[in-house]
Amino acid sequence: MDAANTDRLVIVGGGPAALSAARGYRACGGAGEIRLISDDRARPYDRPPLSKEYLRGETTAESLPMEPAEFYDEQRVTVDLDRTVATIHPGDRYVVLGDGERLDYRTCVLATGAAPRRLPVPGADHPGVLVLRSLDDARALRAAAGRAGTAVIIGSGFIGCEAAASLAGRGLRVTVVSSEEVPHAARLGPEVGRRIAGWLREQGVDVIGGAEVIAVADGRRVELDGRPPVAADLILMATGVSPRTEPAATAGIVLRDGRIPVDERMRTQVPGILAAGDVTLARNAAAGRHLAVEHWGEAVAMGEIAGVTAAGGGARWDRAPGFWSTIGHRTCKYAAWGDGFDTVRVAEHGDGAFTAWYGREGVTVGVLTHGADDDYDRGRALVERHAPLPRR
């Protein structure tokens, strides 16, 4: 290792976990050089607006950076854009970039995130079939929306639902095609899923549930098993993501359930290597088990913990994961361990507001609210305390 760089922190990734690791490291007194290696073409930016305000044309790319340019100079963070890490050598503690440059490190944080997953069907890789993860993806989607009159969204996850409502708000005729009978049936239960489907229909979105996509023809027509095809000017595939674990594999990290296992301080089993964000299967100290989480806020939280750990601090992940999602003019707030429930109790509050309580063996494991912020705050605390499931 180069003696001049024994304190270097190398962060692999360009999203919220990566930036948060740099912040956490400096805030905890970390004094070494920071090199952030990102294959994106822009410094870390807010991604939640990509499916909402940015897609609707209400904001610009210039409003998205998570930090101004001065931050990187002031905090002594060198950002290498449009570059990749080819291999990691944990024995001698160095990484080799795609162009051959070698960087020694004391600590390496893997914050490589996840990539959009396309369905394994004919035509899914057609250039006209879009995905939404990066700013470049969002630019392409927004440009396509400006030329389109109709759109099909394949998938009914939160990105798919948010984008569908946003495109409908732009005046497009939008259809959501999903293998689930109603959106989020597996994650949130059918009753909440029916409500979300209703929100989409309020926005003018058609929802075709329980449909299996068997092919995409010419980037313009979605073929369904046993149902008529759906044609559109624009097709967005929002069918989940796959963790980007390639750099971890070169370091000899043994994956678990396709992710990098880490403890509550974001430490992998390999000395000197931490990981944070979507790519991890992280142990939550309050849950007492490892969780797979793909929420923006959790990427920020995990990244900060990784940075603090790299600087010698003692932070740990011990909050219940959660996120907010805005579909049209409605926002739902969710906090949960996210790894299963056997009971859902829905409490009505009037004017469309409601709370869904999720339980497993009588214990509160999640809460989702719309128009009931007090229940959201209370529910998160109940989840973290493993409290009994509320009656209503």
C-alpha positions in Angstrom: 0.0 0.0 0.0 1.2 3.5 -0.9 2.2 5.0 2.5 0.9 8.4 1.4 -2.6 6.9 1.0 -3.0 4.6 3.9 -6.0 6.6 5.1 -7.8 6.7 1.8 -11.5 5.8 1.7 -12.7 4.5 -1.6 -16.4 4.5 -2.2 -17.8 2.5 -5.1 -21.1 3.9 -6.3 -22.7 7.3 -7.1 -26.1 7.2 -5.3 -27.4 8.2 -1.9 -25.6 5.6 0.0 -22.3 6.6 -1.6 -22.6 10.3 -0.9 -23.9 9.6 2.6 -20.9 7.5 3.4 -18.6 10.4 2.5 -20.7 12.7 4.7 -20.7 10.3 7.6 -17.0 9.7 7.4 -16.2 13.4 7.5 -18.8 14.2 10.2 -17.2 11.5 12.4 -13.7 13.0 12.0 -12.4 10.9 9.1 -9.4 12.8 7.7 -8.3 10.6 4.9 -8.7 11.2 1.2 -12.1 10.3 -0.2 -12.4 8.9 -3.7 -15.9 8.3 -4.9 -16.0 6.1 -8.1 -19.3 6.4 -10.0 -20.4 4.9 -13.3 -23.0 7.7 -13.6 -22.4 10.8 -15.6 -23.6 13.2 -12.9 -22.7 13.7 -9.2 -25.1 12.2 -6.7 -28.7 13.5 -7.3 -32.1 13.0 -5.9 -33.8 10.1 -7.6 -37.4 10.2 -6.1 -38.4 13.2 -8.3 -37.4 11.3 -11.5 -40.8 9.4 -11.5 -42.8 12.4 -10.4 -41.9 16.1 -10.6 -39.1 15.7 -13.2 -41.1 13.3 -15.3 -44.0 15.8 -15.3 -41.7 18.6 -16.4 -42.2 20.6 -13.2 -38.5 20.6 -12.3 -35.2 20.5 -14.1 -32.0 18.4 -13.8 -30.3 21.4 -12.3 -32.5 21.1 -9.2 -31.6 17.5 -8.5 -28.0 17.4 -7.1 -27.9 16.3 -3.5 -25.1 18.7 -2.8 -23.7 21.8 -4.5 -20.4 21.6 -6.3 -18.7 23.5 -3.4 -19.5 20.6 -1.0 -17.0 18.3 -2.7 -14.2 20.9 -2.6 -14.9 21.8 1.0 -15.2 18.2 2.2 -12.2 17.0 0.0 -14.2 14.4 -1.9 -12.9 13.5 -5.3 -15.7 12.2 -7.6 -14.7 10.1 -10.6 -17.6 10.1 -13.0 -18.3 7.6 -15.7 -15.7 5.2 -14.3 -16.0 1.7 -13.0 -14.2 -0.6 -10.6 -13.0 -3.8 -12.4 -11.5 -5.7 -9.4 -11.0 -5.4 -5.7 -8.0 -6.9 -4.0 -8.7 -7.0 -0.2 -5.5 -8.8 0.8 -3.4 -5.8 -0.3 -6.3 -3.3 0.0 -6.5 -1.8 -3.5 -9.0 -1.6 -6.3 -8.3 -1.5 -10.0 -10.5 0.8 -12.1 -11.8 -0.2 -15.5 -9.1 1.9 -17.2 -6.4 0.2 -15.2 -5.7 2.8 -12.5 -4.9 1.3 -9.1 -6.2 2.9 -5.9 -5.0 1.8 -2.5 -7.4 2.1 0.4 -7.7 1.6 4.1 -11.4 1.1 3.8 -13.6 0.5 0.8 -17.4 1.1 0.8 -19.5 -0.8 -1.8 -22.6 1.3 -2.5 -23.2 0.0 -6.0 -27.0 -0.1 -5.7 -29.2 -2.0 -8.1 -30.0 -2.0 -11.8 -33.4 -2.2 -13.5 -34.5 -5.8 -14.1 -36.1 -6.6 -17.5 -38.5 -9.4 -17.9 -37.0 -12.5 -19.6 -39.3 -12.3 -22.6 -38.8 -11.7 -26.3 -38.4 -8.0 -27.1 -37.8 -6.8 -23.6 -34.3 -5.5 -24.6 -35.7 -3.5 -27.6 -34.3 0.1 -27.5 -37.9 1.4 -27.4 -38.6 -0.4 -24.1 -37.5 2.1 -21.4 -36.5 1.7 -17.8 -36.3 4.2 -15.0 -33.4 4.3 -12.6 -30.9 7.0 -13.5 -31.1 10.6 -14.6 -30.2 9.5 -18.1 -33.1 7.1 -18.0 -35.4 9.8 -16.8 -34.3 12.2 -19.6 -35.1 9.5 -22.2 -38.5 8.8 -20.6 -39.4 12.5 -20.4 -38.4 13.1 -24.0 -40.4 10.0 -25.1 -43.4 11.2 -23.2 -43.3 14.5 -25.0 -43.7 12.7 -28.3 -46.3 10.1 -27.1 -50.0 10.0 -26.8 -50.3 6.5 -25.1 -48.1 4.6 -22.7 -48.0 1.1 -21.2 -46.3 0.6 -17.8 -45.2 -3.0 -17.2 -45.2 -3.6 -13.4 -47.1 -2.1 -10.5 -44.4 -1.4 -8.0 -44.0 2.1 -6.6 -41.9 3.3 -9.5 -44.4 2.0 -12.0 -47.4 3.5 -10.1 -45.7 6.9 -9.7 -44.6 7.0 -13.3 -48.1 6.0 -14.5 -49.8 8.8 -12.6 -47.2 11.3 -13.8 -47.6 10.3 -17.4 -51.4 10.5 -17.1 -50.9 14.0 -15.6 -49.1 15.0 -18.7 -52.1 14.0 -20.7 -51.1 10.5 -22.0 -53.5 7.6 -22.0 -51.8 5.2 -19.7 -52.3 1.5 -19.0 -50.6 -0.4 -16.2 -50.0 -4.1 -16.9 -49.2 -6.3 -13.8 -48.8 -9.9 -12.9 -50.4 -9.0 -9.5 -54.2 -8.8 -9.4 -53.9 -5.4 -7.8 -50.7 -3.2 -7.2 -48.5 -4.3 -4.3 -50.7 -7.2 -3.3 -47.7 -9.2 -2.1 -46.0 -6.4 -0.3 -49.0 -4.5 1.2 -52.0 -6.9 0.9 -54.9 -7.0 -1.5 -57.1 -4.4 0.4 -54.4 -1.7 0.3 -53.6 -2.8 -3.3 -57.3 -2.2 -4.3 -57.0 1.3 -2.9 -53.9 2.1 -4.8 -55.5 0.8 -8.0 -58.4 3.2 -7.3 -55.9 6.1 -7.0 -54.5 5.2 -10.4 -58.0 5.0 -11.9 -58.8 8.4 -10.4 -55.8 9.7 -12.5 -57.3 8.1 -15.6 -54.9 5.1 -15.6 -56.3 1.7 -16.8 -55.0 -1.2 -14.7 -54.8 -4.7 -16.1 -54.1 -7.1 -13.2 -53.2 -10.8 -13.2 -51.7 -10.5 -16.6 -48.6 -12.3 -17.8 -46.4 -10.5 -20.3 -45.1 -13.0 -22.9 -43.4 -10.7 -25.4 -42.9 -7.1 -26.5 -43.2 -6.5 -30.2 -41.2 -3.8 -31.9 -41.0 -1.8 -28.7 -44.6 -0.8 -29.3 -46.9 -3.7 -28.3 -47.2 -5.7 -25.2 -48.3 -9.3 -25.8 -50.2 -10.9 -22.9 -51.0 -14.6 -22.2 -54.6 -15.2 -23.1 -55.5 -11.6 -23.4 -55.5 -9.0 -26.2 -52.2 -7.2 -26.7 -51.8 -3.6 -25.5 -50.2 -1.2 -28.0 -48.7 2.2 -27.0 -46.3 4.9 -28.2 -44.2 4.4 -25.1 -43.4 1.3 -23.0 -41.8 1.6 -19.6 -40.7 -1.6 -17.9 -40.8 -1.2 -14.1 -40.4 -4.8 -13.0 -38.0 -4.5 -10.1 -34.2 -4.3 -9.7 -31.2 -6.6 -9.3 -28.4 -5.8 -6.8 -25.2 -4.8 -8.5 -22.8 -7.3 -6.9 -20.1 -7.7 -9.5 -17.4 -5.7 -7.7 -18.1 -7.6 -4.5 -17.6 -10.9 -6.3 -14.1 -9.9 -7.3 -13.3 -9.3 -3.6 -14.3 -12.8 -2.7 -17.4 -11.7 -0.8 -19.9 -14.6 -0.4 -23.4 -13.4 -1.3 -26.5 -14.3 0.6 -29.8 -14.2 -1.3 -28.0 -12.4 -4.1 -26.9 -9.6 -1.9 -23.9 -8.6 0.2 -24.4 -9.6 3.9 -23.4 -7.0 6.4 -23.8 -6.5 10.1 -25.6 -3.5 11.7 -22.4 -1.4 11.3 -22.3 -2.3 7.5 -19.2 -4.5 7.8 -18.8 -7.4 5.4 -17.0 -10.6 6.2 -14.0 -9.2 4.4 -11.7 -6.9 6.5 -11.6 -3.4 5.3 -14.7 -3.6 3.1 -18.1 -2.2 4.1 -21.3 -2.1 2.0 -24.5 0.0 2.2 -27.8 0.5 0.4 -29.7 -1.6 -2.1 -26.9 -4.0 -2.7 -26.9 -5.3 0.9 -28.6 -7.8 3.1 -28.1 -5.8 6.3 -28.6 -6.9 9.9 -31.0 -4.5 11.7 -30.2 -4.4 15.4 -33.8 -3.6 16.4 -35.3 -6.4 14.1 -32.7 -8.9 15.2 -32.2 -10.2 11.7 -31.0 -9.4 8.2 -33.3 -7.4 5.9 -33.3 -6.7 2.2 -34.3 -3.0 1.7 -34.6 -0.9 -1.4 -35.7 2.4 0.1 -34.1 5.8 -0.6 -34.0 6.8 3.0 -32.4 3.5 4.1 -29.7 3.9 1.5 -28.9 7.3 3.1 -29.0 5.9 6.6 -26.8 2.9 5.8 -24.4 5.0 3.9 -23.9 7.3 6.9 -23.4 4.3 9.2 -20.8 2.9 6.8 -19.0 6.3 6.7 -19.0 6.5 10.5 -17.8 3.0 10.8 -14.9 3.7 8.4 -14.0 6.7 10.6 -13.9 4.5 13.7 -17.3 5.5 15.1 -20.0 3.2 16.6 -23.2 3.9 14.6 -25.5 1.0 13.9 -28.6 0.4 11.8 -31.5 0.0 14.3 -34.5 1.9 12.9 -37.5 0.4 11.1 -37.1 0.9 7.3 -39.6 3.2 5.7 -40.5 5.3 2.7 -43.1 7.7 1.2 -44.6 7.3 -2.2 -46.7 9.9 -4.0 -49.1 8.6 -6.7 -50.8 11.6 -8.4 -51.9 13.8 -5.5 -52.0 11.1 -2.9 -49.1 10.1 -0.6 -48.7 6.9 1.4 -46.2 6.5 4.1 -44.9 3.1 5.0 -42.6 1.7 7.8 -42.1 -2.0 8.2 -39.5 -4.8 8.5 -40.7 -5.8 5.1 -40.2 -9.5 5.4 -43.7 -10.8 5.9 -47.0 -10.5 7.7 -50.0 -12.7 8.4 -52.5 -10.0 9.4 -53.6 -6.7 7.9 -56.1 -4.4 9.8 -57.3 -1.3 8.1 -58.7 1.6 10.0 -60.7 4.3 8.2 -60.4 7.9 9.2 -62.8 9.6 6.7 -62.3 11.5 3.5 -60.2 8.6 2.1 -57.6 8.7 4.9 -56.7 5.3 6.4 -54.1 3.3 8.3 -53.1 -0.3 7.6 -51.6 -2.2 10.5 -49.5 -5.2 9.6 -48.9 -8.0 12.1 -47.2 -11.3 12.4 -48.1 -13.7 15.3 -49.8 -10.7 17.0 -46.8 -8.4 16.8 -46.7 -5.1 14.9 -44.4 -5.5 11.9 -45.5 -2.6 9.7 -47.7 0.4 9.2 -49.0 2.2 6.1 -50.9 5.4 6.2 -52.6 7.9 3.9 -53.6 11.1 5.5 -52.8 9.8 9.0 -49.3 11.1 9.9 -49.8 10.6 13.6 -50.4 6.9 13.0 -47.3 6.7 10.8 -45.1 8.1 13.6 -46.7 6.0 16.3 -46.6 2.9 14.1 -42.9 3.1 13.4 -42.3 3.2 17.1 -44.6 0.2 17.6 -42.7 -1.7 14.9 -39.3 -1.0 16.6 -40.6 -2.0 20.0 -42.2 -5.3 18.7 -45.4 -4.1 20.3 -48.7 -5.9 20.0 -50.7 -5.3 16.8 -53.2 -2.4 17.4 -56.9 -3.3 17.1 -57.6 -0.3 14.8 
